[in-house]
Every structure is written in structure tokens, then in C-alpha cells.
Amino acid sequence: MMRMPHGDCGGPSTSTRTSCCRRRGGGGGALAEPAALAALLHSGGYGYDMRKIILDKTGGKVDVDVGGLYRSLRRLEEEGAVVSRWCDEQVGPRRREYELTQQGAELAEQWLDVLRDRQRLDELLVDLLESGLHQLDENTEVPEKEG
């Protein structure tokens, strides 16, 4: 049975952990790290520019919280998946520019595998719900809630 990793990829008794599987789930923040990696694969840059890339490339369907994006970038940098440097701008404050490392590209591949597994599970659940609702429509009347 496939399941989305939460905590450890292999469960509580496994000592090896895959980086992408250690991330906390839930909310839009769950997408911040893979979205950051995807933006970096397309173009290194500044956090706000990366957010714009994510929005543009997904037709506005994935909108990553800027705070979550920067937290993910800091964590990725601590783990060696991203490097950054301060850049002095002609106008405005200094900004940090981010670039993906080889380790970051490998982490992106891990995320791709995890998200594809998630996509397959989602499709199975969609099919299960659709078939159940279809069966319910054909076989029984759904009782109305009294109240």
C-alpha cells in the first residue's frame, strides 16, 4: 500500500530518512519547499521573484506564502540544497539571491517521486469516491437530515 510519507519515509522503525519526507504537511506551507525547488530549477533569484515564477508557471494556482518560502529557503540552505549570497542593489535594500546546488536538484527529484505517489493516491481516492457516489445514486435514497 502506498501512502504519503509523514515524518519518516519508512515509518517509525526506519533509521534512514529522505529529506523531502521529513517536511511537515498541511496547509499551503506543505508546498513551499517543492515550489521553491521548482522555481530554482527554472531560474535562481530572489525570494519575491521566485514567488512570481511559481505564480506564473502555475497559472496562479499555486501561491506560496512569502514567509513560508523564505523559511524553506533557509532550511534548504542549512541542508546544502541551496546557496545564497547578498547582492547590493542600485536602488533599495540589499537582497539575498538563491541558487540550487546538486544536492538541491537531487532533493527536487525526491519531491517529484513523492508528489507523483501523492497524485496516484489522489486519483485512486477520486475514483473510489466517484464509484461510491454512483453506486449510492443507483441503489439507495440518501435519507434527509431531520432537524
C-alpha positions in Angstrom: 0.0 0.0 0.0 1.4 3.4 -0.9 1.0 6.2 1.5 2.2 9.8 1.7 5.2 9.9 4.0 4.8 12.0 7.1 7.9 12.1 9.3 9.9 9.2 8.0 9.7 7.6 4.6 9.9 4.1 6.0 7.8 4.6 9.1 8.8 4.9 12.8 11.2 1.9 12.8 13.3 3.1 9.9 16.5 5.0 10.7 17.1 6.3 7.1 15.1 9.4 6.3 14.6 11.0 2.9 14.9 14.8 3.2 11.6 15.6 1.4 9.7 13.2 3.6 10.7 15.0 6.8 8.6 18.1 5.9 5.5 18.9 7.8 2.3 18.5 6.0 -0.9 20.6 5.9 -1.9 23.9 4.6 -0.2 25.8 1.8 3.1 25.6 3.6 3.4 22.0 2.6 4.0 23.2 -1.0 6.6 25.8 -0.1 9.6 23.6 -0.4 8.8 21.8 -3.7 7.6 25.1 -5.1 10.9 26.8 -4.1 12.9 24.0 -5.7 10.8 24.2 -8.9 11.4 27.9 -9.1 15.1 27.5 -8.6 15.2 24.8 -11.3 13.8 27.4 -13.7 15.8 30.3 -12.5 17.9 31.3 -9.5 16.9 34.5 -7.9 15.4 36.4 -5.1 12.5 35.1 -2.9 9.9 37.5 -4.2 11.0 36.8 -7.8 10.7 33.1 -7.1 7.1 33.6 -5.8 6.3 35.3 -9.1 7.8 32.5 -11.1 5.7 30.0 -9.1 2.5 32.0 -9.7 3.3 32.5 -13.4 4.3 28.8 -14.1 1.2 27.5 -12.4 -1.3 30.0 -13.8 -1.8 31.5 -10.4 -3.0 28.1 -8.9 0.0 27.8 -6.5 0.5 30.8 -4.4 3.2 30.2 -1.8 3.3 32.4 1.3 6.4 34.5 1.2 7.3 33.8 4.8 7.0 30.1 4.2 9.1 30.4 1.1 11.9 32.2 3.0 11.7 29.6 5.8 12.0 26.8 3.3 14.9 28.6 1.6 16.8 28.9 4.9 16.2 25.3 5.8 17.3 24.2 2.3 20.4 26.3 2.6 21.2 24.8 6.1 20.9 21.4 4.4 23.2 22.3 1.5 20.4 22.1 -1.2 20.6 25.9 -1.8 23.4 28.5 -1.6 22.8 32.2 -1.3 24.6 35.5 -1.4 23.8 39.1 -0.6 23.6 41.4 -3.6 23.8 45.1 -3.4 21.1 46.8 -5.5 21.5 50.1 -7.2 18.2 51.1 -5.6 16.6 49.8 -2.5 17.9 47.4 0.2 20.3 44.5 -0.3 18.7 41.3 -1.3 19.6 37.7 -1.0 19.9 35.7 -4.2 19.4 31.9 -4.1 20.8 29.2 -6.3 20.2 25.5 -6.4 23.1 23.0 -5.7 23.5 19.5 -7.0 22.1 18.3 -3.7 19.1 20.5 -4.2 18.5 19.0 -7.7 18.5 15.6 -6.1 16.0 16.7 -3.5 13.8 18.0 -6.3 13.9 14.5 -7.8 12.9 13.1 -4.4 10.0 15.6 -4.2 8.9 14.7 -7.7 8.7 11.0 -6.7 6.7 11.8 -3.5 4.3 14.1 -5.4 3.8 11.6 -8.1 2.9 9.0 -5.5 0.5 11.5 -3.9 -1.0 12.1 -7.3 -1.6 8.4 -7.8 -3.2 8.2 -4.3 -5.4 11.2 -5.1 -6.6 9.6 -8.3 -7.4 6.3 -6.5 -9.4 8.2 -3.9 -11.2 10.2 -6.6 -12.2 7.0 -8.3 -13.3 5.4 -5.1 -15.4 8.4 -4.1 -16.9 8.7 -7.6 -17.8 5.0 -7.8 -19.2 5.0 -4.3 -21.4 8.1 -5.1 -22.5 6.5 -8.3 -23.4 3.3 -6.5 -25.3 5.2 -3.9 -27.3 7.1 -6.5 -28.2 3.9 -8.2 -29.1 1.7 -5.2 -30.5 3.8 -2.5 -32.0 7.0 -1.5 -30.0 9.1 0.9 -32.0 9.9 4.0 -32.6 13.6 4.6 -31.3 15.0 7.9 -34.2 15.9 10.2 -33.9 18.9 12.1 
